[in-house]
Amino acid sequence: MLSERLYTLRKKRGISQEQLAEALGVSRQSVSKWESGASTPESDRLIAISEYFDVSLDALLRGTGDDTPTEAKQTMAEQRPSVAGLVLCLAGVALMLAFGLLMLLFPAASEQIADSSAVTLDGRGLILLLGAAAAAAGAVMLLKNRKG
Amino acid sequence: MKKLSVVFAILAVLLSDVMCAVVAYSYCNMQWGIKYMGFSAPAGAAFLYAIPFCIGIAVCAALSLFFRSRAQRA
């Protein structure tokens, strides 16, 4: 019920009926009536309540929606690491590890790669730098969306 | 987050191990080349191979600390 949800949201926020009434520009009695179910807020008041508690109208009226504040949802989404950044970073590190081991275990193969480089810089150095660049780019992507 | 922190810490250690092995191998290879093949570059040029590995180690260490601090905050 709307009255119960309103009461729960107010308690969650830790404010009194007076404070809520002041924030919404109504009397304390109105808030009391809404919470007891004696009356129902008008549509413009409902919008003001949903904005004040940062919940959707659907969650406020029907209780079916997610009543997690949108700000909290955004924070949770931002705290999730970027999958592309993670993959790029791990791929870069894996490339460096694999090529480092190749240089040690199969020097002939690494020599072939070095000779195949069209650039004056040694092909082995190029591959290692590519791995480092991928790891750095992945790290930038991971750190870019952090907050706080 | 905690798992990612551990994964990146392990990767940083692995990279440092491989870096030491690659630089040591290249250094010895350069010394042999200077002695018998007439390489003109000094043996110390092998340390250039450490640059990309150092970048990778720094990236992994930074990400490990970042994910660790985030896990503690959560």
Backbone of each chain as ProteinMPNN parsed JSONL, in Angstrom:
{"seq_chain_A": "MLSERLYTLRKKRGISQEQLAEALGVSRQSVSKWESGASTPESDRLIAISEYFDVSLDALLRGTGDDTPTEAKQTMAEQRPSVAGLVLCLAGVALMLAFGLLMLLFPAASEQIADSSAVTLDGRGLILLLGAAAAAAGAVMLLKNRKG", "coords_chain_A": {"N_chain_A": [[0.834, -1.202, 0.0], [0.331, 2.308, -0.596], [0.442, 4.025, 1.62], [1.917, 2.555, 3.5], [4.331, 2.218, 2.139], [5.168, 4.83, 1.931], [5.57, 5.458, 4.606], [7.622, 3.645, 5.209], [9.666, 4.551, 3.501], [10.106, 7.066, 4.563], [11.004, 6.467, 7.118], [13.295, 5.059, 6.465], [14.833, 7.087, 5.448], [15.129, 8.507, 7.702], [13.75, 10.728, 8.746], [11.423, 13.112, 10.172], [7.777, 13.438, 10.28], [7.161, 16.128, 10.154], [9.446, 17.223, 8.952], [9.33, 16.029, 6.442], [6.907, 17.057, 5.55], [7.532, 19.749, 5.427], [9.495, 19.731, 3.448], [7.981, 18.986, 1.249], [6.161, 20.951, 1.102], [3.682, 20.914, 2.373], [1.158, 20.417, 4.975], [1.824, 18.957, 8.261], [-0.213, 17.355, 9.07], [-1.311, 16.472, 6.693], [0.651, 14.737, 5.739], [0.557, 12.867, 7.761], [-2.032, 11.869, 7.37], [-1.707, 10.696, 4.838], [0.049, 8.655, 5.443], [-1.407, 7.139, 7.218], [-3.353, 6.248, 5.626], [-5.713, 7.528, 5.41], [-6.096, 9.495, 3.549], [-5.174, 10.154, 0.09], [-2.244, 11.227, -1.59], [-2.205, 13.938, -4.016], [-1.633, 13.89, -7.608], [0.512, 15.635, -8.369], [1.765, 15.907, -5.953], [2.546, 13.304, -5.508], [4.482, 13.008, -7.45], [6.335, 14.815, -6.455], [6.967, 13.528, -4.063], [8.112, 11.139, -5.02], [10.348, 12.177, -6.289], [11.635, 13.334, -4.141], [12.308, 11.148, -2.492], [13.767, 9.81, -4.286], [12.84, 7.605, -5.836], [11.104, 5.52, -8.231], [7.883, 6.345, -9.687], [6.363, 4.127, -10.137], [7.386, 2.27, -8.32], [6.678, 3.559, -6.006], [3.84, 3.727, -6.087], [2.803, 1.177, -6.862], [4.548, -0.603, -5.814], [5.878, -2.543, -7.13], [8.074, -2.0, -8.623], [11.638, -1.445, -8.556], [12.79, -0.25, -5.567], [15.203, 0.854, -5.036], [17.195, 3.671, -4.67], [17.777, 5.78, -7.506], [20.217, 7.02, -7.662], [21.865, 5.438, -6.101], [21.784, 3.149, -7.642], [23.115, 4.009, -9.921], [25.645, 4.439, -8.822], [26.322, 1.82, -8.117], [26.444, 0.674, -10.646], [28.533, 2.115, -11.706], [30.577, 1.244, -10.126], [31.027, -1.279, -10.988], [33.491, -3.138, -12.653], [34.78, -2.272, -15.912], [34.168, -4.492, -18.487], [35.383, -4.709, -20.994], [37.711, -3.238, -20.575], [38.93, -4.797, -18.636], [39.33, -7.203, -20.016], [41.038, -6.326, -22.072], [43.241, -5.467, -20.6], [44.038, -7.839, -19.275], [44.595, -9.383, -21.519], [46.755, -8.023, -22.613], [48.701, -8.341, -20.598], [48.861, -11.122, -20.624], [49.872, -11.514, -23.191], [52.417, -10.41, -22.928], [53.509, -12.113, -20.994], [53.369, -14.579, -22.328], [54.976, -14.113, -24.57], [57.375, -13.502, -23.363], [58.006, -15.968, -22.203], [58.188, -17.458, -24.54], [60.448, -16.345, -25.685], [62.352, -17.32, -23.974], [62.037, -20.118, -23.946], [61.785, -20.978, -26.609], [63.927, -19.8, -28.437], [64.532, -19.671, -31.162], [62.099, -19.364, -32.501], [61.354, -16.881, -31.564], [63.389, -15.389, -32.689], [62.712, -15.558, -35.373], [60.34, -14.094, -35.407], [61.379, -11.632, -34.702], [62.963, -11.116, -36.95], [60.987, -10.875, -38.858], [59.922, -8.418, -38.534], [59.015, -5.37, -39.962], [59.691, -2.927, -39.218], [62.312, -0.777, -38.017], [62.807, -1.052, -35.341], [63.352, -3.707, -33.066], [61.511, -6.698, -33.519], [60.72, -8.245, -31.339], [60.779, -6.491, -29.213], [58.783, -4.817, -30.079], [56.462, -6.407, -29.887], [56.362, -6.862, -27.134], [56.063, -4.239, -26.268], [53.594, -3.717, -27.375], [51.966, -5.409, -25.867], [52.298, -4.207, -23.354], [51.179, -1.722, -23.905], [48.527, -2.444, -24.413], [47.801, -3.434, -21.905], [48.06, -1.097, -20.394], [46.149, 0.537, -21.65], [43.827, -0.901, -21.07], [43.856, -0.661, -18.301], [43.449, 2.079, -18.043], [40.848, 2.247, -19.038], [39.539, 0.809, -17.05], [39.99, 2.349, -14.782], [38.867, 4.709, -15.466], [36.062, 4.851, -15.135], [35.675, 4.984, -12.43], [34.427, 6.124, -9.249], [34.491, 8.484, -6.689]], "CA_chain_A": [[0.0, 0.0, 0.0], [1.078, 3.568, -0.685], [0.673, 4.575, 2.969], [3.004, 1.786, 4.131], [5.577, 2.508, 1.433], [5.548, 6.19, 2.303], [6.085, 5.369, 5.982], [8.909, 2.941, 5.15], [10.66, 5.433, 2.876], [10.415, 8.162, 5.504], [11.808, 5.893, 8.198], [14.6, 4.744, 5.883], [15.545, 8.36, 5.312], [15.368, 8.977, 9.067], [13.215, 12.085, 8.938], [10.109, 13.151, 10.844], [6.659, 13.86, 9.416], [7.291, 17.583, 9.99], [10.514, 17.492, 7.972], [8.83, 15.638, 5.114], [5.869, 18.018, 5.179], [8.209, 20.997, 5.067], [10.169, 19.533, 2.156], [6.986, 18.868, 0.173], [5.331, 22.162, 1.109], [2.322, 20.583, 2.842], [1.089, 20.403, 6.437], [2.193, 17.68, 8.871], [-1.443, 16.561, 9.12], [-1.475, 15.816, 5.377], [1.577, 13.595, 5.705], [0.013, 11.887, 8.704], [-3.185, 11.226, 6.715], [-1.206, 9.833, 3.76], [0.678, 7.463, 6.045], [-2.431, 6.305, 7.871], [-4.253, 5.769, 4.584], [-6.974, 8.282, 5.463], [-6.213, 10.191, 2.261], [-4.121, 9.825, -0.879], [-1.685, 12.464, -2.155], [-2.551, 14.233, -5.415], [-0.596, 13.451, -8.554], [1.716, 16.48, -8.315], [2.437, 15.587, -4.685], [3.184, 11.991, -5.696], [5.719, 13.243, -8.21], [7.268, 15.461, -5.523], [7.421, 12.49, -3.106], [9.031, 10.223, -5.715], [11.611, 12.898, -6.518], [12.276, 13.561, -2.839], [12.903, 9.885, -2.022], [14.555, 9.276, -5.396], [12.321, 6.309, -6.288], [10.201, 5.697, -9.363], [6.453, 6.404, -9.338], [5.9, 2.739, -10.155], [7.764, 1.666, -7.035], [5.942, 4.243, -4.938], [2.406, 3.447, -6.141], [2.457, -0.247, -6.944], [5.484, -1.395, -5.017], [6.415, -3.631, -7.955], [9.372, -1.589, -9.167], [12.785, -1.482, -7.671], [12.781, 0.998, -4.813], [16.564, 1.312, -4.795], [17.345, 4.998, -5.24], [18.479, 5.763, -8.796], [21.606, 7.446, -7.444], [22.575, 4.252, -5.611], [21.911, 2.225, -8.773], [24.178, 4.542, -10.772], [26.918, 4.193, -8.136], [26.612, 0.394, -8.237], [26.837, 0.415, -12.033], [29.851, 2.694, -11.943], [31.585, 0.492, -9.393], [31.302, -2.517, -11.695], [34.597, -2.873, -13.571], [34.489, -2.373, -17.334], [34.576, -5.822, -18.983], [36.316, -4.494, -22.107], [38.981, -2.809, -19.981], [39.495, -5.962, -17.942], [39.792, -8.149, -21.05], [42.19, -5.715, -22.749], [44.35, -5.457, -19.65], [44.5, -9.213, -19.078], [45.173, -9.846, -22.783], [48.081, -7.389, -22.716], [49.612, -9.005, -19.651], [49.04, -12.493, -21.114], [50.76, -11.424, -24.36], [53.782, -10.192, -22.432], [53.972, -13.343, -20.329], [53.544, -15.626, -23.339], [56.129, -13.82, -25.42], [58.563, -13.634, -22.516], [58.303, -17.4, -22.1], [58.604, -17.91, -25.88], [61.839, -15.916, -25.871], [63.223, -18.156, -23.144], [61.929, -21.553, -24.245], [61.978, -21.204, -28.056], [64.616, -18.614, -28.952], [64.508, -19.654, -32.63], [60.805, -18.787, -32.914], [61.379, -15.451, -31.267], [64.281, -14.787, -33.681], [61.928, -15.442, -36.619], [59.417, -12.963, -35.228], [62.196, -10.418, -34.728], [63.379, -10.882, -38.341], [59.828, -10.555, -39.697], [59.491, -7.043, -38.282], [59.345, -4.448, -41.047], [60.141, -1.678, -38.599], [63.706, -0.866, -37.595], [62.809, -1.535, -33.954], [63.311, -5.169, -32.953], [60.146, -7.228, -33.46], [60.414, -8.728, -29.988], [60.473, -5.295, -28.415], [57.478, -4.301, -30.536], [55.385, -7.24, -29.318], [56.297, -6.592, -25.697], [55.489, -2.896, -26.093], [52.167, -3.843, -27.705], [51.336, -5.991, -24.666], [52.284, -3.18, -22.295], [50.214, -0.685, -24.301], [47.177, -3.002, -24.208], [47.563, -3.472, -20.453], [47.876, 0.282, -19.928], [44.856, 1.014, -22.156], [42.803, -1.585, -20.271], [43.857, -0.053, -16.958], [42.815, 3.405, -18.169], [39.394, 2.012, -19.153], [39.038, 0.347, -15.749], [40.064, 3.427, -13.787], [38.128, 5.886, -15.96], [34.681, 4.904, -14.647], [35.591, 4.915, -10.961], [33.779, 7.297, -8.646], [34.751, 8.681, -5.257]], "C_chain_A": [[0.865, 1.247, 0.0], [1.433, 4.104, 0.702], [1.855, 3.866, 3.654], [4.349, 2.113, 3.491], [6.098, 3.896, 1.796], [6.183, 6.203, 3.697], [7.49, 4.736, 5.973], [10.002, 3.845, 4.586], [11.082, 6.547, 3.833], [11.313, 7.653, 6.634], [13.219, 5.569, 7.715], [15.463, 5.997, 5.804], [15.869, 8.962, 6.693], [14.887, 10.393, 9.304], [11.829, 12.0, 9.595], [9.028, 13.572, 9.847], [6.734, 15.37, 9.146], [8.307, 17.919, 8.897], [10.042, 17.159, 6.564], [7.778, 16.648, 4.628], [6.478, 19.33, 4.718], [8.856, 20.89, 3.691], [9.168, 19.503, 1.005], [6.059, 20.084, 0.106], [3.884, 21.868, 1.474], [2.323, 20.595, 4.383], [1.45, 19.011, 6.972], [0.987, 16.737, 8.903], [-1.651, 15.802, 7.805], [-0.602, 14.573, 5.296], [1.051, 12.482, 6.601], [-1.16, 11.119, 8.076], [-2.739, 10.278, 5.61], [-0.68, 8.53, 4.349], [-0.347, 6.55, 6.727], [-3.429, 5.737, 6.859], [-5.594, 6.472, 4.577], [-7.196, 9.072, 4.183], [-5.033, 9.806, 1.369], [-3.565, 11.126, -1.453], [-2.109, 12.669, -3.61], [-1.351, 13.915, -6.302], [0.672, 14.305, -8.485], [2.498, 16.237, -7.016], [3.17, 14.241, -4.788], [4.508, 12.135, -6.434], [6.775, 13.849, -7.282], [7.831, 14.439, -4.522], [8.437, 11.562, -3.771], [10.378, 10.883, -5.974], [12.369, 13.079, -5.2], [12.988, 12.294, -2.346], [13.743, 9.193, -3.099], [14.151, 7.839, -5.757], [11.36, 6.56, -7.459], [8.746, 5.744, -8.87], [5.868, 4.997, -9.25], [6.176, 2.057, -8.816], [6.951, 2.276, -5.898], [4.469, 3.817, -4.904], [2.086, 1.96, -6.064], [3.37, -1.136, -6.111], [6.102, -2.524, -5.808], [7.799, -3.297, -8.47], [10.453, -1.708, -8.12], [12.818, -0.159, -6.908], [14.192, 1.44, -4.406], [16.711, 2.694, -5.411], [18.187, 4.971, -6.515], [19.941, 6.15, -8.638], [22.456, 6.253, -6.992], [22.797, 3.257, -6.74], [23.049, 2.673, -9.683], [25.542, 4.26, -10.158], [27.319, 2.734, -8.272], [27.101, 0.06, -9.64], [28.238, 0.949, -12.307], [30.945, 1.904, -11.246], [31.907, -0.834, -10.064], [32.452, -2.278, -12.671], [34.186, -3.068, -15.028], [35.041, -3.694, -17.861], [35.61, -5.67, -20.099], [37.696, -4.11, -21.574], [39.702, -3.966, -19.325], [40.093, -6.943, -18.946], [41.055, -7.624, -21.727], [43.428, -5.781, -21.864], [44.932, -6.861, -19.474], [45.15, -9.76, -20.345], [46.58, -9.278, -22.96], [49.1, -8.072, -21.83], [49.896, -10.434, -20.122], [49.994, -12.512, -22.311], [52.21, -11.26, -23.909], [54.351, -11.452, -21.794], [54.283, -14.424, -21.363], [54.79, -15.357, -24.179], [57.437, -13.899, -24.633], [58.986, -15.088, -22.404], [58.786, -17.96, -23.439], [60.078, -17.553, -26.129], [62.805, -16.826, -25.119], [63.234, -19.606, -23.605], [62.186, -21.871, -25.72], [62.65, -19.988, -28.689], [64.555, -18.512, -30.488], [63.223, -19.01, -33.141], [60.795, -17.286, -32.675], [62.291, -14.707, -32.237], [63.537, -14.548, -34.997], [60.985, -14.244, -36.551], [60.189, -11.649, -35.326], [62.585, -10.078, -36.162], [62.215, -10.444, -39.223], [59.362, -9.113, -39.512], [59.955, -6.124, -39.403], [59.891, -3.131, -40.493], [61.564, -1.862, -38.096], [63.814, -1.404, -36.163], [62.642, -3.056, -33.946], [61.871, -5.664, -32.771], [59.742, -7.716, -32.091], [60.018, -7.569, -29.081], [59.109, -4.738, -28.761], [56.338, -5.077, -29.901], [55.237, -6.982, -27.823], [55.678, -5.219, -25.43], [53.99, -2.901, -26.386], [51.392, -4.398, -26.508], [51.224, -4.964, -23.559], [51.256, -2.1, -22.61], [48.784, -1.176, -24.082], [46.831, -3.037, -22.728], [47.283, -2.073, -19.919], [46.521, 0.831, -20.377], [43.705, 0.394, -21.371], [42.694, -0.981, -18.881], [43.178, 1.308, -16.98], [41.3, 3.245, -18.242], [38.79, 1.602, -17.811], [38.983, 1.49, -14.738], [39.214, 4.624, -14.173], [36.748, 6.0, -15.326], [34.57, 4.768, -13.135], [34.96, 6.204, -10.447], [34.109, 7.326, -7.174], [36.048, 8.096, -4.8]], "O_chain_A": [[1.98, 1.25, 0.522], [2.547, 4.57, 0.942], [2.682, 4.506, 4.303], [5.362, 2.266, 4.173], [7.301, 4.108, 1.947], [7.193, 6.867, 3.931], [8.411, 5.219, 6.631], [11.113, 3.904, 5.114], [12.254, 6.918, 3.903], [12.257, 8.327, 7.046], [14.201, 5.768, 8.43], [16.666, 5.961, 6.062], [16.756, 9.805, 6.829], [15.548, 11.172, 9.991], [11.168, 10.961, 9.57], [9.32, 14.001, 8.73], [6.411, 15.83, 8.051], [8.07, 18.772, 8.042], [10.31, 17.896, 5.614], [7.763, 17.038, 3.461], [6.017, 19.945, 3.757], [8.785, 21.812, 2.878], [9.48, 19.951, -0.099], [5.273, 20.226, -0.831], [2.965, 22.496, 0.947], [3.371, 20.765, 5.007], [1.392, 18.02, 6.245], [1.12, 15.519, 8.785], [-2.1, 14.656, 7.796], [-1.036, 13.51, 4.853], [1.097, 11.305, 6.244], [-1.274, 9.902, 8.222], [-3.302, 9.195, 5.448], [-0.931, 7.447, 3.822], [-0.16, 5.336, 6.796], [-4.239, 4.869, 7.184], [-6.505, 6.085, 3.845], [-8.335, 9.297, 3.774], [-4.046, 9.222, 1.817], [-4.331, 12.035, -1.771], [-2.341, 11.707, -4.342], [-0.233, 13.703, -5.832], [1.781, 13.773, -8.536], [3.723, 16.348, -6.984], [4.256, 14.063, -4.237], [5.505, 11.492, -6.106], [7.943, 13.461, -7.309], [9.012, 14.478, -4.179], [9.473, 11.234, -3.193], [11.421, 10.236, -5.89], [13.596, 12.985, -5.162], [14.114, 12.353, -1.852], [14.344, 8.145, -2.865], [15.004, 6.974, -5.956], [10.869, 7.674, -7.645], [8.424, 5.253, -7.788], [5.007, 4.71, -8.419], [5.322, 1.367, -8.259], [6.583, 1.588, -4.946], [3.913, 3.575, -3.833], [1.215, 1.536, -5.305], [3.019, -2.26, -5.752], [6.78, -3.38, -5.239], [8.607, -4.189, -8.726], [10.201, -2.028, -6.958], [12.868, 0.914, -7.509], [14.352, 2.296, -3.536], [16.377, 2.872, -6.582], [19.176, 4.244, -6.604], [20.802, 5.676, -9.379], [23.593, 6.076, -7.428], [23.837, 2.603, -6.812], [23.842, 1.859, -10.158], [26.483, 3.89, -10.86], [28.485, 2.422, -8.509], [28.036, -0.721, -9.819], [29.024, 0.339, -13.032], [32.092, 1.882, -11.694], [32.926, -1.454, -9.762], [32.408, -1.32, -13.443], [33.353, -3.918, -15.34], [36.227, -3.986, -17.708], [36.593, -6.41, -20.147], [38.718, -4.595, -22.059], [40.92, -4.104, -19.438], [41.202, -7.447, -18.764], [42.017, -8.364, -21.933], [44.521, -6.111, -22.324], [46.147, -7.054, -19.515], [46.128, -10.505, -20.275], [47.487, -9.981, -23.407], [50.222, -8.349, -22.252], [51.03, -10.905, -20.033], [50.823, -13.413, -22.434], [53.114, -11.898, -24.449], [55.506, -11.814, -22.015], [55.312, -15.095, -21.29], [55.564, -16.271, -24.462], [58.47, -14.308, -25.162], [60.17, -15.41, -22.498], [59.669, -18.817, -23.483], [60.841, -18.335, -26.697], [63.926, -17.07, -25.566], [64.284, -20.248, -23.654], [62.745, -22.92, -26.04], [62.0, -19.226, -29.405], [64.53, -17.413, -31.042], [63.243, -18.218, -34.083], [60.286, -16.519, -33.493], [62.032, -13.553, -32.58], [63.692, -13.514, -35.645], [60.852, -13.483, -37.51], [59.731, -10.685, -35.94], [62.55, -8.914, -36.561], [62.409, -9.734, -40.21], [58.501, -8.64, -40.253], [61.135, -6.099, -39.752], [60.478, -2.332, -41.222], [61.975, -2.979, -37.784], [64.763, -2.105, -35.814], [61.877, -3.609, -34.735], [61.113, -5.117, -31.971], [58.575, -7.625, -31.709], [59.069, -7.652, -28.301], [58.371, -4.258, -27.9], [55.364, -4.489, -29.432], [54.123, -6.893, -27.309], [54.883, -5.048, -24.506], [53.216, -2.193, -25.743], [50.306, -3.92, -26.18], [50.188, -4.855, -22.902], [50.552, -1.619, -21.723], [47.929, -0.42, -23.621], [45.71, -2.712, -22.336], [46.387, -1.879, -19.097], [45.826, 1.498, -19.61], [42.729, 1.07, -21.045], [41.599, -0.807, -18.347], [42.43, 1.657, -16.066], [40.555, 3.991, -17.607], [37.673, 1.995, -17.477], [38.049, 1.585, -13.941], [38.875, 5.455, -13.329], [36.3, 7.102, -15.01], [33.496, 4.47, -12.613], [34.962, 7.232, -11.125], [34.018, 6.307, -6.488], [36.387, 8.192, -3.62]]}, "seq_chain_B": "MKKLSVVFAILAVLLSDVMCAVVAYSYCNMQWGIKYMGFSAPAGAAFLYAIPFCIGIAVCAALSLFFRSRAQRA", "coords_chain_B": {"N_chain_B": [[35.762, -8.039, -6.427], [37.844, -8.334, -4.586], [38.929, -10.704, -5.508], [39.81, -9.925, -8.042], [41.774, -8.148, -7.284], [43.648, -9.877, -6.131], [44.248, -11.455, -8.361], [45.5, -9.592, -10.094], [47.683, -8.924, -8.517], [49.064, -11.34, -8.467], [49.653, -11.552, -11.192], [51.393, -9.379, -11.458], [53.578, -10.27, -9.982], [54.27, -12.553, -11.475], [54.951, -11.343, -13.918], [57.205, -9.921, -13.125], [58.943, -12.001, -12.551], [59.223, -13.227, -15.084], [60.311, -11.082, -16.438], [62.851, -10.795, -15.226], [64.017, -13.216, -16.015], [63.974, -12.986, -18.839], [65.538, -10.688, -19.304], [67.962, -11.497, -18.195], [68.571, -13.685, -19.827], [68.79, -12.409, -22.327], [70.882, -10.695, -21.806], [73.039, -12.435, -21.408], [73.049, -13.584, -23.926], [73.713, -11.364, -25.477], [76.278, -10.857, -24.524], [77.587, -13.132, -25.37], [77.304, -12.788, -28.109], [78.764, -10.434, -28.505], [81.284, -11.337, -27.944], [81.775, -13.48, -29.737], [80.414, -12.999, -32.172], [80.678, -10.447, -32.969], [78.95, -8.359, -32.179], [77.834, -5.011, -32.075], [76.461, -3.492, -30.213], [76.298, -2.642, -26.695], [76.291, -5.002, -23.921], [74.528, -4.21, -22.042], [72.329, -3.309, -23.382], [70.415, -5.211, -23.298], [68.848, -4.654, -21.152], [66.884, -3.04, -22.065], [64.748, -4.601, -22.659], [63.442, -4.759, -20.312], [61.778, -2.593, -20.054], [59.01, -2.683, -21.243], [58.027, -4.712, -19.573], [58.258, -3.553, -17.064], [56.359, -1.534, -17.304], [54.046, -3.089, -17.506], [54.115, -4.373, -14.983], [53.812, -2.17, -13.293], [51.244, -1.326, -14.043], [49.694, -3.574, -13.325], [50.184, -3.646, -10.549], [49.098, -1.196, -9.769], [46.4, -1.572, -10.46], [45.788, -3.715, -8.805], [46.007, -2.556, -6.254], [44.036, -0.637, -6.518], [41.64, -2.18, -6.863], [41.708, -3.482, -4.453], [41.38, -1.459, -2.563], [38.842, -0.681, -3.266], [37.389, -2.98, -2.694], [37.629, -3.027, 0.044], [36.194, -0.781, 0.694], [33.656, -1.457, -0.084]], "CA_chain_B": [[36.815, -7.027, -6.343], [38.964, -8.921, -3.851], [39.538, -11.693, -6.399], [40.54, -9.187, -9.078], [42.968, -7.6, -6.642], [44.602, -10.985, -5.988], [44.669, -11.851, -9.718], [46.466, -8.615, -10.61], [48.903, -9.02, -7.705], [49.778, -12.535, -8.957], [50.175, -11.219, -12.524], [52.545, -8.487, -11.276], [54.706, -11.113, -9.54], [54.649, -13.379, -12.634], [55.635, -10.483, -14.882], [58.553, -9.596, -12.63], [59.754, -13.218, -12.716], [59.533, -13.391, -16.511], [61.199, -9.974, -16.803], [64.212, -11.136, -14.781], [64.514, -14.302, -16.854], [64.187, -12.498, -20.21], [66.677, -9.757, -19.313], [69.176, -12.276, -17.935], [68.854, -14.471, -21.045], [69.221, -11.491, -23.379], [72.197, -10.171, -21.42], [74.016, -13.49, -21.711], [73.063, -13.709, -25.388], [74.459, -10.217, -25.985], [77.692, -11.049, -24.169], [78.116, -14.172, -26.287], [77.36, -12.171, -29.431], [79.872, -9.461, -28.522], [82.546, -12.085, -27.91], [82.015, -14.369, -30.89], [79.722, -12.609, -33.411], [81.006, -9.052, -33.279], [77.838, -7.421, -31.936], [78.36, -3.68, -31.76], [75.745, -2.919, -29.061], [76.774, -3.147, -25.399], [75.436, -6.047, -23.319], [73.497, -3.522, -21.252], [71.133, -3.067, -24.221], [69.413, -6.23, -22.922], [67.951, -4.088, -20.137], [65.748, -2.379, -22.745], [63.603, -5.52, -22.599], [62.753, -4.603, -19.015], [60.839, -1.444, -20.099], [57.593, -3.085, -21.316], [57.644, -5.496, -18.389], [58.077, -2.611, -15.941], [55.056, -0.879, -17.512], [53.029, -4.093, -17.142], [54.135, -4.571, -13.521], [53.227, -0.962, -12.676], [49.799, -1.356, -14.315], [49.088, -4.632, -12.496], [50.253, -3.243, -9.136], [48.131, -0.103, -9.563], [45.039, -2.14, -10.5], [45.615, -4.537, -7.61], [45.746, -1.639, -5.131], [42.737, 0.008, -6.776], [40.558, -3.123, -6.562], [41.763, -3.799, -3.015], [40.767, -0.348, -1.815], [37.404, -0.695, -3.569], [36.805, -4.111, -1.957], [37.554, -2.649, 1.466], [35.148, 0.242, 0.827], [32.333, -2.067, -0.33]], "C_chain_B": [[38.073, -7.584, -5.662], [39.715, -9.914, -4.741], [40.375, -11.004, -7.469], [41.842, -8.624, -8.521], [44.053, -8.668, -6.523], [45.153, -11.402, -7.35], [45.735, -10.891, -10.245], [47.769, -8.628, -9.813], [49.738, -10.217, -8.182], [50.413, -12.248, -10.322], [51.41, -10.322, -12.419], [53.781, -9.293, -10.874], [55.209, -11.968, -10.71], [55.432, -12.558, -13.659], [57.052, -10.158, -14.418], [59.48, -10.803, -12.772], [60.199, -13.375, -14.171], [60.496, -12.295, -16.963], [62.653, -10.311, -16.435], [64.815, -12.201, -15.699], [64.855, -13.811, -18.26], [65.411, -11.588, -20.271], [67.979, -10.527, -19.103], [69.573, -13.073, -19.185], [69.421, -13.556, -22.143], [70.626, -10.935, -23.087], [73.291, -11.183, -21.773], [74.182, -13.66, -23.221], [73.897, -12.586, -26.02], [75.959, -10.381, -25.707], [78.353, -12.058, -25.099], [78.301, -13.571, -27.689], [78.521, -11.2, -29.563], [81.212, -10.204, -28.643], [82.822, -12.832, -29.217], [81.418, -13.89, -32.206], [79.973, -11.149, -33.794], [79.836, -8.102, -33.149], [78.413, -6.068, -31.544], [77.697, -3.073, -30.518], [76.311, -3.457, -27.751], [75.786, -4.161, -24.818], [74.284, -5.423, -22.524], [72.23, -3.215, -22.045], [70.024, -4.067, -23.898], [68.424, -5.673, -21.904], [66.762, -3.337, -20.761], [64.502, -3.268, -22.712], [62.81, -5.377, -21.296], [61.667, -3.528, -19.088], [59.375, -1.882, -20.206], [57.123, -3.88, -20.108], [57.405, -4.576, -17.191], [56.726, -1.891, -16.064], [53.942, -1.83, -17.062], [52.948, -4.31, -15.64], [53.481, -3.385, -12.82], [51.709, -0.951, -12.84], [49.11, -2.378, -13.406], [49.085, -4.246, -11.022], [49.213, -2.158, -8.844], [46.704, -0.652, -9.527], [44.765, -3.0, -9.268], [45.28, -3.66, -6.403], [44.374, -0.986, -5.273], [41.575, -0.923, -6.395], [40.531, -3.487, -5.078], [41.082, -2.702, -2.208], [39.258, -0.32, -2.046], [36.691, -1.827, -2.809], [36.655, -3.772, -0.482], [36.434, -1.652, 1.711], [33.761, -0.383, 0.738], [31.822, -2.807, 0.907]], "O_chain_B": [[39.198, -7.342, -6.098], [40.944, -9.97, -4.74], [41.491, -11.425, -7.773], [42.874, -8.621, -9.192], [45.228, -8.404, -6.78], [46.345, -11.67, -7.496], [46.755, -11.325, -10.78], [48.838, -8.373, -10.367], [50.961, -10.125, -8.29], [51.55, -12.639, -10.584], [52.359, -10.475, -13.187], [54.884, -9.038, -11.355], [56.416, -12.097, -10.918], [56.441, -13.014, -14.198], [57.985, -10.123, -15.221], [60.662, -10.648, -13.077], [61.37, -13.619, -14.459], [61.39, -12.543, -17.772], [63.564, -10.129, -17.243], [65.972, -12.102, -16.106], [65.895, -14.17, -18.811], [66.228, -11.704, -21.184], [68.983, -10.243, -19.757], [70.746, -13.13, -19.554], [70.405, -13.895, -22.799], [71.437, -10.736, -23.992], [74.32, -10.837, -22.353], [75.288, -13.852, -23.726], [74.669, -12.808, -26.953], [76.796, -10.077, -26.557], [79.486, -11.886, -25.548], [79.307, -13.81, -28.357], [79.182, -11.145, -30.6], [82.13, -9.767, -29.337], [83.939, -12.821, -29.733], [81.865, -14.326, -33.267], [79.515, -10.69, -34.84], [79.727, -7.142, -33.912], [79.367, -5.992, -30.77], [78.297, -2.235, -29.844], [76.758, -4.603, -27.697], [74.608, -4.175, -25.173], [73.221, -6.021, -22.36], [71.188, -2.9, -21.47], [68.851, -3.821, -24.178], [67.296, -6.156, -21.799], [65.776, -3.039, -20.087], [63.37, -2.784, -22.734], [61.664, -5.816, -21.197], [60.736, -3.537, -18.283], [58.565, -1.504, -19.359], [55.981, -3.75, -19.668], [56.479, -4.785, -16.407], [56.04, -1.665, -15.068], [53.024, -1.439, -16.341], [51.857, -4.419, -15.08], [52.701, -3.555, -11.883], [50.976, -0.615, -11.909], [48.08, -2.089, -12.797], [48.104, -4.485, -10.319], [48.537, -2.189, -7.816], [45.899, -0.258, -8.684], [43.649, -3.014, -8.749], [44.38, -3.98, -5.626], [43.649, -0.804, -4.294], [40.647, -0.515, -5.697], [39.472, -3.766, -4.516], [40.308, -2.976, -1.29], [38.489, 0.021, -1.147], [35.561, -1.669, -2.345], [35.686, -4.171, 0.163], [35.801, -1.653, 2.767], [32.816, 0.073, 1.38], [30.731, -3.376, 0.879]]}, "name": "protein", "num_of_chains": 2, "seq": "MLSERLYTLRKKRGISQEQLAEALGVSRQSVSKWESGASTPESDRLIAISEYFDVSLDALLRGTGDDTPTEAKQTMAEQRPSVAGLVLCLAGVALMLAFGLLMLLFPAASEQIADSSAVTLDGRGLILLLGAAAAAAGAVMLLKNRKGMKKLSVVFAILAVLLSDVMCAVVAYSYCNMQWGIKYMGFSAPAGAAFLYAIPFCIGIAVCAALSLFFRSRAQRA"}
